[in-house]
Amino acid sequence: MLHIRGRAVNRHELALVGITVIWGGTFLVIHTAMRHCGPLFFVGVRFLAAGAISLVVFRRALRGIGLRDLGAGAAIGVAIFLGYGLQTWGLQTISSSSSAFITALYVPMVPLLQWAVFRKAPPMMALIGAALAFAGLVLLAGPGAAGISMSSGELATLVGALAIAAEIVLIGLFAGKVDLGKVTVVQLLVSGALSLAMMPVAGEALPAFSWVWLVAALGLGAASCLIQIAMNWAQREVSPTRATIIYAGEPVWGGVFGRLAGDRLPGLALAGAALIIIGTLISELKPRAKSEVDTPAAELSESTAR
């Protein structure tokens, strides 16, 4: 067991740190795979692979699946398709580092989306965090004399982040009302099948065989299931506050891997990236009683498809 400034870092927290490292690395993996196949094909294979693995993991839970489970899984699956489809499309033209930081905006978007849909006003810290995060987006996009200039890849990634936020809101909406195993299988299969079905509509052709896209898609598909299992295990012993702090490292790791691969963000963009991370933390870290802070969170609002 490690100790940082006198406080023990247990294996559950180390597991969450490992998850964020993997998450951060996925941006570079997808960015590389986009040189060998199209985004819809990649997302389709990735989530169908994840769905196939989840079929094995949750095979017993699938007995007696009902219309509510199918409906919830389909709704979340559509959000996954839009979120990761747009993110993957954007990675064709923007760096993995930029994609990681823009995608991180889904965290402050969640309370704003809940406000817009359910008229549930977010706390002041969430509004402050969102303002800082979007100010960071402006810097990351590169303001010029003609105003904010976002490329098509950056804009697609931003809309994808909104879809990921919608996915999290939907998961929270259906939590406790449906069976987790059944919904997980349905949402992964729906997102993968929908992505492949949209290929003819988007004019995307089947790619030539490449070990790069095959290994990347199957690897990320397997990681999606294994990470969810690890999250469910670890978050039984980790408080929401500490989990949030750990998860905020995802775009940082994405930037680190991007840097190692040759990404060079200008100083203004780095300042924007820092603001996004700060805003993400502020939007989630709310004052709360000590007893609540120390209480583990088995069900922190996180995506089941990451």
Salt bridges, closest charged atoms under 4 A:
GLU13 OE1 - ARG7 NH1 3.40
GLU13 OE2 - ARG242 NE 2.51
ASP179 OD2 - LYS182 NZ 3.98
GLU250 OE2 - ARG306 NH2 1.80
GLU292 OE2 - ARG288 NH1 3.56
ASP294 OD2 - LYS290 NZ 2.70
